[in-house]
Amino acid sequence: MDAALLASYASEDARRGPAPDGAFTGAAGGAPCGDLVRVSITIEEGAIAEVTFDAEGCTTATAAAAAVAEAAEGESVLEAAKIGAEDVAAALGGLSPQGRHAADLAADALHRALSAAASSGDRLADPPPTGERVLVAMSGGVDSAVAALLERERGADVVAVTLKLWADQHNNGAKSCCSPEAVLGARSLAHRMGIPHLMLDLEELFRTRVVGEFVRGYAAGRTPNPCVICNGDVRIDAMLELADRLGASSLATGHYARVIDDGEGPLLAAATDEAKDQTYMLSGVRPQTLARLRFPLADLTKPRVRELAAAADLPVASKIESQDLCFLAGEGKRSFLKRHGGLEDRTGQIVDGDGRVVGEHRGFHNFTIGQRRGIGIGGGDPLYVLRTDARSNRVVVGSRNDLARRRVRVRDALLRRPGDRVDRVKLRYRSRPIDCEVTAPAGRHPELWLELAEPAYGVAPGQTACLMDGEMVVGHATIAA
């Protein structure tokens, strides 16, 4: 650590002061750590025109704030988005492990200011004079990191974005792809790869559109599919809008899926790795959106993706994937629904198909159709949840044969191609497609019936019906009660 250099930055007054008019401000730190750094930026024609800062706490925090302000001022937004804690520490001549905390805060404050700009609707960069710029959705996991790597290797000018969708002290942020902790991890990874990184804050929209529907669905006895809603209505369109303001022509993600043109326009299609295929979760994405999406992992298997990450010395090569919904992230569904939906445990009856009471439960919302484990009734033949009744707080159980459905009613259906193109349907994310028939023209339909070629088991209202023509997704709907 260079004490003289540190003292020089700590006494910097030229940029210390209040936020200029029209500035975007970010703050990091606070009472728990004793240090607080604020950074404010103004942007003109894609460049950081002015930077001011303020800091409270130790001398190193003030010096780090001054250093990050100096580093960012005059740079383009995308160059400023490459500045990390390592750069701040280097500007100060190196820092001790204790002093590194101040560099982290200063860099985070700058990136929070950049995030405010990213969420503002303002244009932040023009398209590159040559070549193509691609915005890559980075979660901090191996799939999105390799997607960014492959886009860069094909010559694209890559910019990374991570979404802040959910912050909850009851969650395990390290397991979530959209928490504040995930944002920091993705930023560090992007900077390691030499890629500018921005955060886009969609927390309020996500809370209303995705989490709200999740809670309302369970309260009504449905089994909602929040990932389909999030991809179709929230995150992808928002990132494409940001791509426009960054001069990027397309958005790349780490999803396992493909986009193909059947002669009538772009359609989603299954990935090479059937075990990882994510077309079900993307089935609500609109064709005009698909036309601007890139899926670099379309023809790769998960083991190959990990090999590429290891070859590039990416620290996430062996990172374990979380199987939780991002807003649960280590918290049980029962606890979440209680805190966010007021769905308290309430004793109710478990009955068979004839109405005979065979047990008790602690709330209908804790069950989903097709569930076998956790019913709490031992002995005899296996029992499955057949349906739940929100009004009576009853759970109806029966044999596996009682679950069988050869006809499925769906609501809010959208056929992107005529119904005679539909030959298969996926009724759950991990289920195999079942041959089916649909009689309806292309377009929106309040209600449709799917005629299945074989029985389906555990068909749950609220789940998505992904309608397919071979490997192509030609429509989607919500399973009705």
C-alpha positions in Angstrom: 0.0 0.0 0.0 1.3 3.5 -0.9 0.6 5.7 2.1 1.4 8.9 0.3 -0.8 8.0 -2.7 -3.6 7.0 -0.3 -3.3 10.3 1.5 -3.4 12.3 -1.7 -6.6 10.7 -2.8 -8.1 11.0 0.6 -7.6 14.8 0.5 -9.1 15.1 -3.0 -11.7 17.9 -3.0 -12.2 18.6 -6.7 -14.9 16.0 -7.2 -16.2 15.8 -3.6 -19.6 17.3 -3.3 -23.3 16.9 -3.9 -24.8 15.2 -6.9 -25.1 17.5 -10.0 -28.6 18.2 -11.4 -29.8 15.2 -13.4 -27.2 12.9 -12.0 -27.6 9.2 -11.4 -26.4 8.2 -7.9 -25.3 5.0 -6.3 -24.5 4.3 -2.6 -22.8 1.4 -0.9 -22.0 0.6 2.7 -23.7 2.0 5.7 -24.0 1.5 9.4 -23.2 -2.2 9.6 -19.7 -1.7 8.2 -19.1 1.9 9.3 -18.2 3.2 5.8 -20.5 4.7 3.3 -19.6 5.8 -0.3 -21.8 7.7 -2.7 -21.0 8.3 -6.3 -23.0 10.4 -8.7 -22.6 10.6 -12.5 -23.9 12.6 -15.3 -24.0 11.2 -18.8 -23.7 13.1 -22.1 -23.6 11.4 -25.5 -22.6 8.0 -24.0 -19.8 9.4 -21.9 -19.5 10.1 -18.1 -19.4 13.9 -18.2 -19.1 14.6 -14.5 -18.5 12.5 -11.4 -18.9 13.6 -7.8 -18.6 11.6 -4.6 -18.9 11.7 -0.9 -17.7 9.3 1.8 -18.1 8.6 5.4 -16.0 6.4 7.7 -12.4 5.6 7.3 -9.8 7.5 5.3 -9.4 4.5 2.9 -13.1 4.8 2.0 -12.7 8.4 1.0 -9.6 7.7 -1.0 -11.3 4.8 -2.8 -14.3 7.0 -3.6 -12.0 9.7 -5.1 -10.1 7.0 -7.1 -13.2 5.5 -8.6 -14.5 9.0 -9.5 -11.3 9.9 -11.2 -11.2 6.6 -13.1 -14.8 7.0 -14.4 -14.9 10.6 -15.4 -14.5 11.1 -19.1 -14.9 7.5 -19.9 -17.7 6.0 -22.0 -20.4 4.3 -20.1 -19.2 0.9 -21.4 -15.6 1.6 -20.3 -16.8 2.8 -16.9 -18.8 -0.4 -16.6 -15.4 -2.3 -16.7 -14.1 -0.6 -13.6 -13.9 -2.9 -10.6 -12.5 -3.1 -7.1 -9.2 -4.4 -8.5 -8.8 -1.2 -10.5 -9.6 1.0 -7.5 -7.1 -0.9 -5.3 -4.4 -0.6 -8.0 -5.0 3.2 -8.4 -4.3 3.5 -4.6 -1.1 1.5 -4.9 -2.5 -1.7 -3.6 -4.6 -2.2 -0.4 -4.5 -4.5 2.6 -7.3 -7.0 3.0 -9.0 -4.6 5.4 -8.6 -1.7 2.9 -9.9 -3.8 0.1 -13.3 -3.4 1.6 -13.2 0.3 0.8 -12.4 -0.5 -2.9 -15.3 -2.9 -3.0 -17.7 -0.2 -1.7 -16.4 2.5 -4.1 -16.7 0.2 -7.1 -20.2 -0.9 -6.0 -21.3 2.7 -5.6 -20.2 3.5 -9.1 -22.0 0.4 -10.5 -25.2 1.3 -8.6 -25.0 4.7 -10.3 -24.6 3.0 -13.7 -27.5 0.7 -12.8 -29.7 3.8 -12.2 -28.7 5.0 -15.6 -29.4 1.6 -17.1 -32.9 1.6 -15.6 -33.6 5.2 -16.7 -34.6 4.8 -20.3 -31.8 7.1 -21.5 -29.6 6.1 -24.5 -26.2 5.0 -23.1 -24.2 4.1 -26.2 -24.3 4.2 -30.0 -23.8 1.0 -32.1 -20.2 0.2 -32.8 -18.8 1.6 -36.0 -18.0 -1.9 -37.2 -19.1 -5.3 -36.2 -21.9 -6.3 -33.8 -22.6 -5.5 -30.2 -24.4 -8.2 -28.2 -25.9 -7.9 -24.7 -25.4 -11.1 -22.8 -27.6 -12.0 -19.8 -25.1 -13.1 -17.1 -26.4 -14.7 -13.9 -23.0 -15.6 -12.4 -23.4 -19.3 -13.4 -21.5 -21.4 -15.9 -24.1 -21.4 -18.7 -24.3 -17.6 -19.1 -20.5 -17.2 -18.7 -19.9 -19.6 -21.5 -22.5 -17.9 -23.6 -20.6 -14.6 -23.1 -17.3 -16.4 -23.9 -18.7 -17.9 -27.2 -20.2 -14.6 -28.3 -16.8 -12.9 -27.7 -15.0 -15.7 -29.6 -17.2 -15.2 -32.6 -16.1 -11.5 -32.7 -19.0 -9.7 -31.0 -18.6 -6.7 -28.8 -20.0 -8.2 -25.6 -21.7 -6.3 -22.8 -23.0 -8.2 -19.8 -26.2 -7.4 -17.8 -27.4 -9.0 -14.6 -30.9 -8.5 -13.4 -31.7 -7.6 -9.8 -35.1 -9.2 -9.3 -35.3 -10.1 -5.7 -33.8 -9.2 -2.4 -35.0 -11.0 0.8 -33.1 -11.5 4.0 -34.9 -14.8 4.5 -33.4 -16.2 1.2 -30.0 -17.7 0.6 -28.7 -15.0 -1.8 -25.8 -17.2 -2.9 -28.3 -19.7 -4.4 -30.3 -17.1 -6.3 -29.5 -16.0 -9.8 -31.0 -12.5 -9.3 -30.1 -11.4 -5.8 -27.7 -8.6 -4.8 -25.1 -11.3 -4.1 -25.6 -12.8 -7.5 -25.1 -9.4 -9.1 -21.7 -8.9 -7.4 -20.6 -12.4 -8.5 -21.7 -11.9 -12.1 -19.9 -8.5 -12.2 -16.7 -10.0 -10.8 -16.9 -12.7 -13.4 -17.6 -10.3 -16.3 -14.7 -8.1 -15.3 -12.4 -11.2 -15.1 -13.4 -11.8 -18.7 -12.7 -8.1 -19.6 -16.4 -7.5 -20.3 -18.3 -4.4 -19.2 -21.1 -5.2 -16.7 -24.4 -3.4 -15.9 -27.2 -4.2 -13.5 -30.8 -3.7 -14.4 -33.2 -3.4 -11.5 -36.6 -5.0 -12.2 -37.5 -5.8 -8.6 -40.8 -4.0 -8.5 -42.0 -5.4 -11.8 -40.9 -8.8 -10.8 -42.6 -8.6 -7.4 -45.9 -7.5 -9.0 -46.0 -9.6 -12.1 -44.2 -12.8 -11.1 -44.2 -13.2 -7.3 -47.7 -11.7 -7.0 -49.1 -14.3 -9.5 -47.2 -17.1 -7.7 -48.9 -16.2 -4.4 -52.3 -15.6 -6.0 -52.1 -18.9 -7.8 -51.4 -21.0 -4.7 -54.1 -19.1 -2.8 -56.6 -20.2 -5.5 -55.4 -23.8 -5.5 -53.4 -23.6 -8.7 -49.7 -24.5 -9.3 -48.3 -21.5 -11.1 -45.3 -21.5 -13.3 -43.4 -18.2 -12.5 -40.4 -18.9 -14.8 -42.7 -18.9 -17.9 -44.2 -15.6 -16.8 -40.8 -14.0 -16.0 -39.3 -15.0 -19.4 -42.4 -14.1 -21.4 -43.4 -10.9 -19.8 -40.6 -9.4 -17.6 -37.0 -10.1 -18.1 -36.2 -10.7 -21.8 -38.2 -7.8 -23.2 -36.6 -5.5 -20.5 -33.1 -6.7 -21.5 -33.8 -6.1 -25.2 -35.0 -2.6 -24.4 -31.7 -2.0 -22.6 -29.9 -3.6 -25.6 -31.4 -0.9 -27.8 -30.1 1.8 -25.6 -26.6 0.3 -25.6 -26.4 0.0 -29.3 -26.6 -3.8 -29.2 -28.4 -5.6 -32.0 -29.3 -8.8 -30.1 -29.5 -10.4 -26.7 -27.7 -13.7 -25.9 -28.6 -15.9 -23.0 -27.3 -19.2 -21.5 -30.6 -21.0 -22.1 -30.5 -24.4 -23.8 -32.8 -23.7 -26.7 -32.8 -22.8 -30.4 -34.5 -20.4 -32.7 -35.4 -21.6 -36.2 -37.5 -20.2 -39.1 -40.1 -22.5 -40.5 -40.8 -20.3 -43.4 -43.4 -18.3 -41.6 -41.2 -16.6 -39.1 -39.0 -17.4 -36.0 -40.0 -20.2 -33.7 -38.5 -21.6 -30.5 -37.1 -25.1 -30.9 -35.6 -27.8 -28.6 -31.9 -27.8 -27.8 -29.5 -30.6 -28.6 -29.2 -31.6 -24.9 -32.6 -33.0 -24.1 -31.8 -33.2 -20.4 -31.2 -29.5 -20.3 -33.7 -28.2 -22.9 -35.5 -25.1 -21.7 -38.0 -24.4 -24.4 -40.8 -25.0 -21.9 -39.7 -22.1 -19.8 -39.3 -19.9 -22.8 -42.6 -20.9 -24.5 -44.2 -17.5 -23.8 -41.5 -15.4 -25.6 -43.0 -13.6 -28.6 -41.7 -14.2 -32.2 -40.6 -10.6 -32.6 -38.5 -11.1 -29.5 -37.2 -14.4 -30.6 -35.9 -12.8 -33.8 -33.4 -10.9 -31.7 -32.4 -13.7 -29.3 -29.2 -15.7 -29.5 -28.7 -19.0 -27.7 -25.0 -19.9 -28.0 -25.5 -23.2 -26.0 -28.1 -24.5 -28.4 -26.0 -27.3 -29.8 -23.9 -28.0 -26.6 -24.3 -30.5 -23.8 -23.9 -29.4 -20.2 -20.6 -31.4 -19.8 -19.2 -29.7 -22.9 -20.2 -26.3 -21.5 -18.3 -27.1 -18.3 -15.3 -28.2 -20.4 -15.3 -24.9 -22.2 -15.5 -23.0 -18.9 -12.6 -24.9 -17.5 -10.5 -24.4 -20.6 -11.1 -20.7 -20.3 -10.1 -20.8 -16.6 -13.5 -19.5 -15.5 -14.0 -20.0 -11.7 -17.6 -21.1 -12.3 -16.7 -24.2 -14.4 -17.8 -26.6 -11.6 -20.4 -24.4 -9.9 -23.4 -26.3 -8.7 -26.7 -25.2 -10.1 -29.6 -24.3 -7.8 -32.8 -26.1 -8.4 -34.9 -23.6 -6.4 -37.1 -20.9 -7.9 -34.9 -17.8 -7.7 -37.1 -16.0 -5.2 -37.2 -19.0 -2.9 -33.4 -19.7 -2.9 -33.2 -22.0 0.1 -36.5 -21.0 1.7 -39.3 -23.4 1.8 -42.4 -22.7 -0.2 -44.7 -22.9 2.9 -42.7 -20.2 4.7 -42.6 -18.0 1.6 -46.3 -18.2 1.0 -47.0 -17.4 4.7 -44.8 -14.3 4.7 -45.7 -12.9 1.3 -49.3 -14.2 0.8 -50.6 -14.5 4.3 -51.3 -18.2 3.7 -51.2 -19.5 7.2 -51.2 -23.2 8.1 -54.8 -24.2 8.6 -55.9 -27.7 9.5 -58.1 -29.3 6.9 -59.4 -32.7 5.8 -57.8 -35.2 3.4 -60.6 -37.2 1.7 -60.8 -39.9 -0.9 -62.8 -39.7 -4.1 -66.0 -40.7 -2.3 -65.6 -38.0 0.3 -64.4 -40.3 3.2 -61.9 -38.6 5.5 -58.6 -40.4 5.5 -56.3 -37.8 7.1 -55.6 -34.2 8.0 -53.3 -31.6 6.5 -52.0 -28.1 7.4 -53.2 -26.2 4.4 -54.4 -27.0 0.8 -51.8 -24.6 -0.6 -49.0 -26.9 0.5 -50.1 -29.5 -2.1 -50.1 -29.8 -5.9 -51.8 -32.3 -8.2 -49.9 -35.5 -8.7 -48.0 -35.1 -5.4 -47.2 -38.4 -3.6 -44.6 -37.5 -1.0 -45.5 -35.5 2.1 -49.2 -36.4 2.2 -48.8 -37.9 5.6 -50.9 -41.0 5.1 -49.0 -44.3 5.6 -49.9 -47.9 4.8 -51.9 -49.4 2.0 -51.5 -48.5 -1.7 -49.7 -45.3 -2.7 -51.9 -42.2 -2.7 -51.6 -39.1 -4.9 -53.2 -35.7 -4.7 -56.0 -35.5 -7.2 -57.2 -32.0 -6.5 -57.3 -29.3 -3.9 -60.3 -27.1 -2.9 -59.4 -23.6 -1.7 -62.9 -22.8 -0.4 -63.3 -25.9 1.8 -59.5 -26.3 2.5 -59.8 -30.0 1.4 -57.3 -32.2 -0.4 -58.6 -35.1 -2.4 -56.4 -38.1 -2.8 -56.6 -41.3 -4.8 -54.7 -43.9 -6.8 -52.3 -43.1 -9.7 -55.0 -44.4 -12.1 -57.3 -41.7 -10.8 -54.9 -39.1 -12.0 -55.1 -40.2 -15.6 -56.3 -37.6 -18.1 -56.9 -38.1 -21.8 -58.4 -34.6 -22.4 -57.0 -31.4 -21.0 -58.7 -28.1 -20.9 -56.5 -25.1 -21.2 -57.2 -21.3 -21.0 -55.6 -18.2 -22.4 -54.2 -20.2 -25.3 -52.0 -18.7 -28.1 -51.5 -20.7 -31.2 -48.7 -19.2 -33.4 -49.5 -21.7 -36.1 -52.8 -23.4 -36.9 -53.9 -26.2 -34.5 -53.4 -28.9 -37.1 -49.6 -28.2 -36.7 -49.7 -29.2 -33.0 -48.7 -32.8 -32.6 -47.2 -32.9 -29.1 -47.6 -31.1 -25.8 -45.4 -30.7 -22.7 -47.5 -30.4 -19.5 -44.6 -30.0 -17.1 -41.1 -28.7 -17.3 -39.4 -32.1 -16.8 -42.1 -34.2 -18.4 -41.7 -35.8 -21.8 -43.9 -34.5 -24.7 -47.2 -36.4 -25.3 -48.7 -36.8 -28.7 -51.9 -34.7 -28.9 -54.4 -33.0 -31.2 -55.8 -29.5 -31.2 -58.6 -28.3 -33.4 -58.4 -24.5 -33.7 -57.1 -21.8 -36.0 -54.0 -19.8 -35.3 -54.5 -16.9 -32.8 -55.7 -16.4 -29.2 -58.3 -18.6 -27.7 -60.0 -18.2 -24.2 -60.3 -22.0 -24.0 -59.2 -25.1 -25.9 -59.3 -28.8 -25.4 -56.2 -30.9 -25.9 -56.9 -34.5 -27.0 -54.1 -36.7 -25.8 -52.9 -39.9 -27.5 -52.1 -41.5 -24.1 -53.0 -40.7 -20.5 -51.2 -37.9 -18.7 -50.7 -38.1 -14.9 -50.5 -35.2 -12.5 -51.9 -32.5 -14.9 -51.9 -29.4 -12.6 -54.0 -26.3 -13.1 -51.8 -23.3 -13.4 -49.0 -25.1 -15.2 -48.1 -24.2 -18.8 -49.0 -26.4 -21.7 -46.2 -26.0 -24.2 -47.7 -26.8 -27.7 -45.2 -28.3 -30.2 -44.8 -29.3 -33.8 -42.0 -31.8 -33.6 -39.2 -29.9 -31.9 -40.8 -26.5 -32.6 -42.9 -24.5 -30.1 -46.0 -23.4 -31.9 -48.1 -22.2 -29.0 -48.7 -22.2 -25.3 -51.6 -22.1 -22.8 -52.3 -22.4 -19.1 -53.8 -25.6 -17.8 -57.3 -25.0 -16.5 -59.1 -26.7 -13.5 
